Amino acid sequence: MLRLTDIQLLYGPIEALRGVSLEVAEGEIVTLIGANGAGKSSTLKAISGIHAVVGGSIEFRGQRIDGLPPHEIVGRGISHCPEGRRIFADLSVRENLLMGGYLLPKSETAQQLEQVLAMFPRLSERISQAGGTLSGGEQQMLAIARALMCKPALLMLDEPSLGLAPIMVAKIFETILSLRQHGLTVLLVEQNAGAALEISDRGYVLEVGSVTLSGDSRALRSDPRVVQAYLGG
């Protein structure tokens, strides 16, 4: 479904991504793990068109998407749920969700809203509540739900468990697994490497803007280098 080949990305004079290559097959959950500053979020921003790449190529379903503006990439079926949730705090839950579905034809919006709320019943209970008054876990659910409103084929999640209590972390990862059962493909960036490798099919380890390890998630969980660096030794 998605293929990155030798991606290079610059922030001014700083080379954030140095020849990153990875693949995501349809129906997979693939995780990117690595330390802060390794290039995980930059990889998602390159895919979604937020930052233009200066080298390499990005293909989605066999077609080049690098160089397209972000709204066209969303229209092709890729949705990006960024780090930090970034919901509209003063808007209601309903309004936040409708903002996520802005590319949908009006005839499809109500049905998609109903389907998304069925996946997140807690949001349905708070449909008229301002997004900023929700708990941290509820705000993360809202951010994910908003990303689903545009009917993506590929959902990219950036640090969905960041800052959440353990019970909500478990709930978020259960939600990610359930998304695959609804036919979604997921590319997951997550600091909680153990949890990410537990629910994913494959993983890539990024260090200083480059992929240094990749493979089956079960194999990565037992790799001494991953255990030492990311799983607490």
N, C-alpha and C positions, 0 to 999 in steps of 0.2 A: 504493500500500500504506500509506504513512504520510504524514500531512499535519499540519504545525504552522502555526497561524494566529495571528499577533500574540501570541506567548507572552511573558509577563512573569513574572520570578522574582526574589524578594527574598532577600537574606541580611541579616536585620535591617533596618537603614535603607538598605543598599546594594542598588541595582538591578543585579542580575547579568545579566539578559536584558531587553532593551528592544524588545519587539515583533518577536521573531524569527519569521519565516515560512520554511518550506522544505517540499519534497516529496521522497519517495523512491518510485520505481516498482518494481514487483516485478521481480526479477532484476538490478537495478542494483547497482553499487558507487558510493556517493556519499560524498564526503569533505568534512569541515569543517576548514578551515585558519585559522590566525590566531596571534597572539602569545600568550604566557602571560597569563592573565587576561581573554582576549577573550570567554569564555563558552562555549567548546567543550564542556568536560566538564559544565558546568551544563546545557547543552542535552540531553546524554544522560541526566543525572540527572532532568531534568524528564520526559523520555519514559518512563523506567523507574519513575517514581513515587517516587524517593528524596527528591526535594524537590518539594513541591506548588507549582504555578503559582498566581499571583494574578490572572492575566488571560490571555485568549486560549483556544485550544482545541487539543487533540491528538486526531487521529483515526487509528485503525489499522483498515484494511480497512472503512472506512465507519462505524465506531462510535467514539464518544467514549471515551477511556481516561483523560483527565486527571481526577484525583480518585480513581481506583482505587488500592488498595494494591499494592505491588510484586509480591507473589506472584500476584495476579490478572493483572497485566500479563504476567508470565512465562507464566502459563497460557494466555494468548491468543496467544502465539507470539513474544514479544520477549525476547531474552536479551542481557544487558549484561555485557561483559567489562571490568572497570574498570582504570583506570590503576594501575600498581604491582603487577599480577598478583594479589596477595592470595590466594594459595593457602594451604591449611592445611599449614603446614610440618611438623608432627609426624605428619600422617596420610600413609599411603602413596598412591602414584599411584592405585591402585584406589579407595581410600576417598575421595580428592578427587573422582574422577569420579562415584562413587555419590552424593556430596553434591549434585553438579550435577543429578542425575536424580531428585531427591527427589519431584518432582511426577508422575513417570511411574507408571503402574500396575506392580506388581511383575512382571506377566507380560511387560512390554515392556523392563524394565531390562537384562536380560542381552543381548538382541539389540542394543539401542542401544549398550551398552558395547562389544560386538564391532565394530559399525560405526565407532564413534569411534576405537577403537584401530587399525582398519585404515587410517584416514586419518593416524594418527600412530604409525607403527611404532616410533619411538624410545621412545615411552611404553610400548608393549607390552613392550619389552625391560626396562623399569624398573618394571614393574607393582607390585612389592612394595617398592620403594624409597621412603623418606620424601621427601615433596615438597621439603622444605628442603635436601636434599642434591643436588638437581638443579642443573645449570648454569643461568645466567640465561635462555638461549634455550630450554632444556627446560622451565623453569618457565613461560615465556610460552606455549609449546605446551600445557602442562597447563592453564593458565588458559583458553585458547581451547577446548580439548577439553572442559573442565568446563562451559563455557557452551553447548556443543553437545549436552550430554547430555539437555537438556529438549526436544529436537527443535524448535528455533526456526525460524520462517519468516524473521525479521529478526534479524540478529546485529549488535550495536553494539560496536565495538572502540575503546577509549580508549588511545591511545599504545602500540600493541603493539610498536613497535621501540625504546622508550625504554631506554637503558642497555645495549643489545646491541652486540656486535661486528659489524662490517660484513658478515661472512659469514652471521651469524645474521639480520641485518636482511633480507638478500636472501631467506633461507629463509622468514622470516615472511611477506614479501610474496608469495612463490610460494604459500604456504599460503592466503593470502586469496583469490588468484585461483582456486585449486583449489576453494575453498568455493563459489564461484559455480557452478562446473561440477557441484556436488552439489545445485544448486537453491536455494541460500541468497541472500538479499538482504543487503547489508552497508552499514551506516552507519559510516564510519571517521573517527575523530579522530586526527590525526597531525601531530607537529611537523616531520617530514621531508616538507615540502610537495612537493618534487620527486618523491619516490617515490610519494606518495599520489596526485598528479595523473597520474602515469604509469599507474597500474593502475585508476584510477576512470573512471567514465563522465561524471559531473558533479561539480561542486564548489561550495561556498559559502565565502566569506571572511567571518569574523566579526571585528569590531573593537569593543571596549568594549561588548559585549553586543548588538550589532546586525549584521545582514547588510549588508555594503557592496558585495559583488560576488557574482555567481553566474553559472553557465553551463557549457557543455561544457568538460571538463577540458583538452582540447587547446587550446581558445581561452584558457583561464585561464593555461596554461603560457606562452603568448606575450604575455599582457597586460603591458605595461610596469610597471604598478603592482604586479602580483604578482611579476614578475621582480625588481624593485627591493627589495621588502619581504621576500620569502620565498624567493627562489631565488638569492640571492647576487649580485644586481645584474647 
